[in-house]
Amino acid sequence: MGARMDVLLGAQWGDEGKGKVVDVVAPDYDVIARFQGGPNAGHTLLFEGRKHVLHTIPSGIFREDTVNLIGNGVVIDPVIFLKEVNALKAIGVDVRNSLLISRRAHLILPTHRALDAASEAEKGTSKIGSTLKGIGPTYMDKTGRNGLRVGDMELHDRSERYRALTKKHERLLLQYGRPAAPKEAEEEWLAAVDVLRSMRLVDSEHYLDQALRNGKRVLAEGAQGTLLDIDFGTYPFVTSSNTISAGACTGLGVAPNRIDKVVGIFKAYCTRVGSGPFPTELENATGEHIRNVGQEFGSTTGRARRCGWLDLPALHYAVMVNGITELAMMKSDVLSNMDELRICTGYKVDGKATDRMPYDITSRVEPILQQVDGWGDLSTDTPLPHGLERYIAMIEERVGVPVTLVSLGPDRAETVHRQAAAVH
């Protein structure tokens, strides 16, 4: 059967720091494969004093001898993709030789973006906080069997396929009372598609099967987070794809029995972008402090993130639905030197206490908060402070999974690999 694939994904509402972790562990793998989402992702990496943000391309792109694959579950905006490629080329990264793209990945058209904006505007005060990148409408066309795929761009009738889909979109935009995408956007998109078509396109399910049979080490990289999953997230305030570990199977064409480790990434606190329920949200000076110290502003949208205490029932839920085998805790440095820390150990739902994530976590849910000890400054040269070790031990006890990596800052060097005791 050969090697097995590991999965790395977000265990909260996205923005957990997946890009940094992938970059740190990439030398252990031969192939890094993105399995879902699109340019609504913003994976930030910091090393050698430079900040890099990736939206579509896997986070292993900066590591030599690592193959990076954009899987069939990803939706690609050729214009954003081309800008990303050019930015990487400008700093000497050889994208053409180290990047593969699945023919089965769907394309985001300019009219998808226009439809996204029209749909969000129509919702008014009930809007979900879309990034307006055209992600939702593209996945709708995919499930509606109307979509345009990367492999279609190799066919002789690609222009007819493109025109048929844009005409459908233009009819929908008329119903919204919105104009079609401008001609300049279409010309830019078509030029970007020409570049995309010249890249290394593969049948990724066959490529990964052969790689695993040959003993290659493969890491599936997720985008967004568990609580934004289309089925298991805080619906309807979710993304349009399956962000959980099962999404790695459908997003890459790899069978479930070939998955080995599942690594869940979480922050030492919680954040959320856009609308939707957030039981532990801090709408006060403490929340503002965490936002400013943690630089909690979206790398894709620039929007300020909502901040709150760590939610253990939600983290336990993520461990359960993903089959997470180990955890990586990010941004522990942001909570350094805080006088008072709290952690959510359960909820009160209609007055009744529970430690389970309920179907509906709107205003009916009140977090049960426990005060915990804080910790001082952090350093990679010294053991973790006792306060932080106790914080980690409490998390491990509650969710039943070890924390094996602790991030002490944004740079790839500010990372501690931890030998955690077995937990049950």
C-alpha positions as CSV (number, residue, x, y, z in Angstrom):
1,M,0.0,0.0,0.0
2,G,3.0,2.3,0.4
3,A,3.0,5.4,2.6
4,R,0.1,7.2,4.2
5,M,-1.0,10.8,4.1
6,D,-1.0,13.2,7.0
7,V,-3.6,16.0,7.3
8,L,-3.2,19.5,8.7
9,L,-6.2,21.7,9.3
10,G,-7.8,24.5,11.4
11,A,-9.6,23.5,14.5
12,Q,-11.4,26.8,15.1
13,W,-13.0,29.5,12.8
14,G,-9.9,29.8,10.5
15,D,-6.9,32.1,10.8
16,E,-5.3,29.7,13.3
17,G,-1.8,29.9,11.8
18,K,-1.9,26.9,9.5
19,G,0.5,28.5,7.0
20,K,3.3,28.8,9.6
21,V,2.9,25.2,10.8
22,V,3.0,23.8,7.2
23,D,6.1,25.9,6.5
24,V,7.7,24.5,9.7
25,V,6.9,20.9,9.0
26,A,7.3,21.0,5.2
27,P,10.9,19.6,5.3
28,D,9.4,16.3,6.7
29,Y,7.3,15.9,3.5
30,D,7.8,15.4,-0.2
31,V,4.4,16.7,-1.3
32,I,2.2,19.5,0.2
33,A,-1.4,19.4,-1.2
34,R,-4.1,22.0,-0.7
35,F,-7.5,20.2,-0.6
36,Q,-10.3,22.8,-0.4
37,G,-11.1,26.5,-0.3
38,G,-9.9,29.2,-2.6
39,P,-8.4,32.7,-2.5
40,N,-10.5,33.4,0.6
41,A,-7.6,31.7,2.4
42,G,-4.7,33.8,3.7
43,H,-1.8,31.7,4.9
44,T,0.8,34.0,6.4
45,L,4.4,32.9,6.7
46,L,7.2,34.9,8.3
47,F,10.9,34.1,8.0
48,E,14.2,35.9,7.6
49,G,12.4,39.1,8.4
50,R,10.0,38.9,5.5
51,K,6.2,38.3,5.6
52,H,4.6,36.2,2.8
53,V,0.8,35.7,2.4
54,L,-0.4,32.8,0.2
55,H,-4.0,32.5,-1.0
56,T,-4.1,29.5,-3.4
57,I,-0.6,28.1,-3.5
58,P,0.3,25.5,-0.8
59,S,2.5,26.8,2.1
60,G,5.4,24.4,1.3
61,I,6.3,26.5,-1.8
62,F,9.3,28.1,0.0
63,R,10.9,24.8,0.8
64,E,13.2,23.4,-1.9
65,D,12.7,19.8,-3.0
66,T,9.0,19.9,-1.9
67,V,6.3,19.4,-4.5
68,N,3.2,21.6,-4.0
69,L,-0.2,20.5,-5.4
70,I,-3.4,22.5,-5.8
71,G,-6.0,19.7,-5.4
72,N,-9.4,19.2,-7.1
73,G,-11.3,20.5,-4.1
74,V,-9.8,24.0,-4.5
75,V,-11.4,26.7,-6.5
76,I,-9.0,28.9,-8.4
77,D,-9.2,32.5,-9.5
78,P,-6.7,32.7,-12.3
79,V,-6.1,36.5,-11.8
80,I,-5.3,36.1,-8.1
81,F,-3.3,33.0,-8.8
82,L,-1.2,34.8,-11.4
83,K,-0.5,37.7,-9.0
84,E,0.7,35.2,-6.4
85,V,2.9,33.4,-8.9
86,N,4.5,36.7,-10.0
87,A,5.1,37.8,-6.4
88,L,6.9,34.5,-5.7
89,K,8.9,34.8,-8.9
90,A,10.0,38.3,-7.9
91,I,11.7,36.9,-4.8
92,G,13.3,34.0,-6.6
93,V,10.9,31.1,-5.9
94,D,10.7,28.7,-8.9
95,V,7.0,28.1,-9.0
96,R,6.8,26.3,-12.4
97,N,9.0,23.4,-11.3
98,S,7.6,22.9,-7.9
99,L,3.8,23.4,-8.4
100,L,1.2,21.0,-9.8
101,I,-2.5,21.9,-10.4
102,S,-5.3,19.4,-10.6
103,R,-7.3,19.4,-13.8
104,R,-10.4,18.8,-11.7
105,A,-10.1,22.1,-9.8
106,H,-12.9,24.5,-10.6
107,L,-12.3,28.1,-11.9
108,I,-13.6,31.3,-10.4
109,L,-14.9,33.6,-13.1
110,P,-15.3,37.4,-12.9
111,T,-19.0,36.9,-13.0
112,H,-18.7,34.6,-9.9
113,R,-17.3,37.6,-8.0
114,A,-20.1,39.8,-9.2
115,L,-22.7,37.2,-8.1
116,D,-21.0,36.9,-4.7
117,A,-21.3,40.7,-4.1
118,A,-24.9,40.8,-5.4
119,S,-25.9,37.8,-3.1
120,E,-24.3,39.3,0.0
121,A,-25.9,42.8,-0.6
122,E,-29.3,41.1,-1.0
123,K,-29.0,39.5,2.5
124,G,-28.8,43.0,4.1
125,T,-28.4,42.7,7.9
126,S,-28.3,38.9,7.6
127,K,-25.2,38.8,5.5
128,I,-22.7,36.1,6.4
129,G,-19.5,38.1,6.0
130,S,-18.3,36.7,2.6
131,T,-14.9,37.7,1.4
132,L,-16.5,38.5,-1.9
133,K,-14.0,36.4,-3.8
134,G,-16.6,34.4,-5.7
135,I,-16.0,31.2,-3.7
136,G,-19.7,30.4,-2.9
137,P,-21.1,30.9,-6.4
138,T,-18.2,28.8,-7.8
139,Y,-19.0,25.9,-5.5
140,M,-22.7,26.3,-6.3
141,D,-21.9,25.9,-10.0
142,K,-19.7,22.9,-9.1
143,T,-22.6,21.1,-7.2
144,G,-25.1,22.3,-9.8
145,R,-22.9,20.6,-12.5
146,N,-22.4,23.9,-14.4
147,G,-18.8,24.6,-13.4
148,L,-15.7,25.3,-15.5
149,R,-12.7,23.3,-14.6
150,V,-9.0,23.8,-15.1
151,G,-8.9,20.8,-17.5
152,D,-11.6,22.3,-19.6
153,M,-9.1,25.0,-20.6
154,E,-7.1,22.4,-22.5
155,L,-10.1,21.5,-24.7
156,H,-10.8,22.9,-28.1
157,D,-14.3,24.2,-27.1
158,R,-13.0,26.1,-24.0
159,S,-14.3,29.4,-25.3
160,E,-17.8,28.1,-25.8
161,R,-17.8,26.6,-22.3
162,Y,-16.7,29.9,-20.8
163,R,-19.3,31.9,-22.8
164,A,-22.1,29.6,-21.9
165,L,-21.4,29.9,-18.1
166,T,-21.0,33.7,-18.3
167,K,-24.3,34.1,-20.1
168,K,-26.0,32.1,-17.3
169,H,-24.4,34.4,-14.7
170,E,-25.4,37.5,-16.6
171,R,-29.0,36.4,-16.6
172,L,-28.8,35.9,-12.8
173,L,-27.2,39.3,-12.3
174,L,-30.0,40.9,-14.2
175,Q,-32.4,39.4,-11.7
176,Y,-30.4,41.1,-8.9
177,G,-30.4,44.3,-10.9
178,R,-26.6,44.2,-11.2
179,P,-24.4,44.8,-14.2
180,A,-22.2,42.1,-15.7
181,A,-18.5,42.0,-14.9
182,P,-16.6,44.8,-16.8
183,K,-14.9,43.9,-20.1
184,E,-11.5,44.7,-18.5
185,A,-12.0,42.1,-15.9
186,E,-12.8,39.5,-18.5
187,E,-9.7,40.3,-20.6
188,E,-7.5,40.1,-17.5
189,W,-9.1,36.8,-16.6
190,L,-8.6,35.3,-20.1
191,A,-4.9,36.4,-20.1
192,A,-4.4,34.8,-16.7
193,V,-6.0,31.5,-17.9
194,D,-3.5,31.3,-20.7
195,V,-0.7,31.4,-18.1
196,L,-2.6,28.9,-15.9
197,R,-2.9,26.5,-18.8
198,S,0.8,26.6,-19.4
199,M,1.5,25.3,-15.8
200,R,2.0,21.7,-14.9
201,L,-1.6,20.3,-14.9
202,V,-2.1,16.8,-13.6
203,D,-4.7,14.2,-12.8
204,S,-4.0,14.7,-9.1
205,E,-5.7,11.5,-7.8
206,H,-3.4,9.4,-9.9
207,Y,-0.4,11.5,-9.1
208,L,-1.0,11.2,-5.3
209,D,-1.8,7.5,-5.5
210,Q,1.6,6.8,-7.3
211,A,3.4,9.1,-4.8
212,L,2.1,7.2,-1.8
213,R,2.8,3.8,-3.5
214,N,6.4,5.0,-4.0
215,G,6.7,5.8,-0.3
216,K,6.5,9.6,-0.7
217,R,5.4,11.6,2.4
218,V,2.3,13.6,1.6
219,L,0.7,16.4,3.7
220,A,-2.8,17.6,3.0
221,E,-3.2,21.3,3.8
222,G,-6.6,22.6,4.7
223,A,-7.9,26.2,4.6
224,Q,-10.4,28.0,6.8
225,G,-11.3,26.0,9.9
226,T,-13.5,23.2,11.3
227,L,-16.2,25.6,12.6
228,L,-16.6,27.0,9.1
229,D,-17.3,23.6,7.6
230,I,-20.3,23.6,5.3
231,D,-21.9,20.6,7.2
232,F,-20.4,20.8,10.7
233,G,-19.7,24.5,11.1
234,T,-21.9,27.3,12.6
235,Y,-24.2,27.2,9.6
236,P,-25.2,29.4,7.7
237,F,-22.1,31.5,8.8
238,V,-19.7,29.1,7.2
239,T,-17.6,28.6,4.0
240,S,-18.8,26.6,1.0
241,S,-16.5,23.6,1.3
242,N,-15.8,20.7,3.7
243,T,-12.9,22.0,5.8
244,I,-12.7,18.9,8.0
245,S,-10.3,15.9,7.5
246,A,-12.9,14.0,5.4
247,G,-12.6,16.9,2.9
248,A,-9.0,15.9,2.3
249,C,-10.3,12.6,0.8
250,T,-12.8,14.2,-1.6
251,G,-10.5,17.2,-2.2
252,L,-7.6,15.2,-3.3
253,G,-8.9,11.7,-4.3
254,V,-7.2,9.9,-1.5
255,A,-9.0,7.1,0.3
256,P,-9.8,7.4,4.1
257,N,-7.7,4.4,5.0
258,R,-4.6,6.1,3.7
259,I,-4.8,8.9,6.3
260,D,-2.3,8.6,9.2
261,K,-1.9,11.7,11.4
262,V,-4.5,14.5,11.6
263,V,-2.9,17.7,13.1
264,G,-5.3,20.3,14.4
265,I,-4.1,23.9,14.6
266,F,-5.7,26.2,17.2
267,K,-4.9,29.6,18.8
268,A,-4.4,29.9,22.6
269,Y,-7.6,32.0,22.3
270,C,-10.4,32.3,19.7
271,T,-11.0,34.6,16.7
272,R,-13.6,34.9,14.1
273,V,-14.0,37.1,11.0
274,G,-17.4,38.3,9.8
275,S,-20.8,37.5,11.1
276,G,-22.0,34.4,13.1
277,P,-22.2,33.1,16.7
278,F,-19.1,33.4,19.0
279,P,-19.9,32.4,22.6
280,T,-16.6,33.5,24.2
281,E,-16.3,36.8,22.3
282,L,-14.8,39.7,24.3
283,E,-16.4,43.0,23.2
284,N,-14.3,45.0,25.7
285,A,-10.8,46.3,26.4
286,T,-9.5,42.7,26.8
287,G,-10.7,41.7,23.4
288,E,-9.2,44.9,21.9
289,H,-5.8,44.1,23.7
290,I,-5.7,40.6,22.2
291,R,-6.6,42.0,18.7
292,N,-3.8,44.6,18.8
293,V,-1.1,42.4,20.3
294,G,-2.0,39.5,18.1
295,Q,-2.3,41.7,15.0
296,E,-5.7,40.1,14.4
297,F,-6.6,41.6,11.0
298,G,-7.5,39.4,8.1
299,S,-4.5,38.7,5.7
300,T,-7.0,38.4,2.8
301,T,-9.6,41.1,3.6
302,G,-7.8,43.3,6.2
303,R,-10.9,43.1,8.4
304,A,-10.5,43.3,12.2
305,R,-11.1,39.8,13.7
306,R,-13.4,39.3,16.7
307,C,-11.5,38.0,19.7
308,G,-12.4,35.9,22.7
309,W,-11.3,33.3,25.2
310,L,-10.4,29.7,24.2
311,D,-13.5,27.5,23.8
312,L,-12.8,24.0,25.0
313,P,-16.2,22.4,24.0
314,A,-15.7,23.8,20.4
315,L,-12.1,22.5,20.3
316,H,-13.2,19.0,21.6
317,Y,-15.9,19.0,18.9
318,A,-13.1,19.7,16.3
319,V,-11.0,16.9,17.6
320,M,-14.0,14.6,17.4
321,V,-15.2,15.4,13.8
322,N,-11.7,15.4,12.4
323,G,-10.2,12.5,14.2
324,I,-7.4,14.8,15.3
325,T,-4.4,12.9,16.7
326,E,-2.3,15.9,17.8
327,L,-2.6,19.6,18.3
328,A,-0.5,22.6,17.5
329,M,-1.1,25.7,19.7
330,M,-0.4,29.1,18.1
331,K,0.0,32.6,19.4
332,S,0.6,31.7,23.1
333,D,2.9,34.8,23.1
334,V,-0.2,37.0,22.6
335,L,-1.5,36.1,26.1
336,S,1.9,36.6,27.8
337,N,1.9,38.9,30.8
338,M,-1.9,39.2,31.0
339,D,-3.1,39.6,34.5
340,E,-6.2,37.5,34.1
341,L,-7.0,34.7,31.7
342,R,-10.1,32.7,31.3
343,I,-11.0,29.5,29.4
344,C,-14.5,28.2,28.4
345,T,-15.1,24.8,29.9
346,G,-18.8,24.4,28.9
347,Y,-22.0,26.2,28.0
348,K,-25.3,27.0,29.6
349,V,-28.1,26.4,27.0
350,D,-31.5,27.6,28.1
351,G,-30.2,27.4,31.7
352,K,-28.8,23.9,31.5
353,A,-25.1,23.2,31.6
354,T,-23.4,21.1,28.9
355,D,-19.9,20.5,27.7
356,R,-21.1,19.6,24.2
357,M,-21.2,21.8,21.1
358,P,-24.9,22.3,20.5
359,Y,-26.7,22.4,17.2
360,D,-27.3,26.1,17.6
361,I,-24.8,28.4,19.4
362,T,-26.5,31.7,19.0
363,S,-27.4,34.1,21.8
364,R,-29.1,31.2,23.8
365,V,-25.7,29.9,24.7
366,E,-23.8,31.3,27.6
367,P,-20.2,30.3,28.1
368,I,-19.1,28.8,31.4
369,L,-15.7,30.5,32.1
370,Q,-13.0,29.3,34.4
371,Q,-10.1,31.6,35.6
372,V,-6.6,30.2,34.9
373,D,-3.1,31.3,35.7
374,G,-1.2,33.3,33.2
375,W,2.5,33.3,32.3
376,G,5.3,35.7,31.7
377,D,7.6,36.2,28.7
378,L,8.3,33.3,26.4
379,S,11.6,32.2,24.9
380,T,12.6,29.3,22.6
381,D,15.9,29.1,24.7
382,T,14.2,28.2,28.0
383,P,11.5,25.7,29.1
384,L,7.9,26.8,28.7
385,P,6.7,28.7,31.9
386,H,4.8,26.7,34.5
387,G,1.6,28.8,33.8
388,L,1.7,27.9,30.1
389,E,2.4,24.2,30.8
390,R,-0.6,24.1,33.2
391,Y,-2.8,25.8,30.5
392,I,-1.7,23.2,27.9
393,A,-2.2,20.3,30.4
394,M,-5.8,21.6,31.0
395,I,-6.5,21.6,27.2
396,E,-5.0,18.1,26.8
397,E,-7.1,16.7,29.7
398,R,-10.3,18.2,28.3
399,V,-9.9,17.2,24.6
400,G,-7.9,14.0,25.0
401,V,-5.2,14.9,22.5
402,P,-1.6,15.9,23.0
403,V,-0.3,19.4,22.1
404,T,2.9,18.6,20.3
405,L,3.8,22.0,18.9
406,V,3.7,25.5,20.6
407,S,4.2,28.7,18.6
408,L,5.9,31.5,20.6
409,G,5.8,34.1,17.8
410,P,5.2,34.6,14.1
411,D,8.6,33.6,12.8
412,R,9.3,30.0,11.8
413,A,12.1,29.9,14.3
414,E,9.8,30.8,17.2
415,T,8.5,27.3,17.5
416,V,8.8,24.6,20.3
417,H,8.3,21.0,19.5
418,R,6.9,19.4,22.6
419,Q,7.0,15.8,23.8
420,A,3.6,15.7,25.4
421,A,2.6,12.9,27.8
422,A,0.0,10.4,26.6
423,V,-3.5,11.7,27.3
424,H,-6.8,9.8,27.3
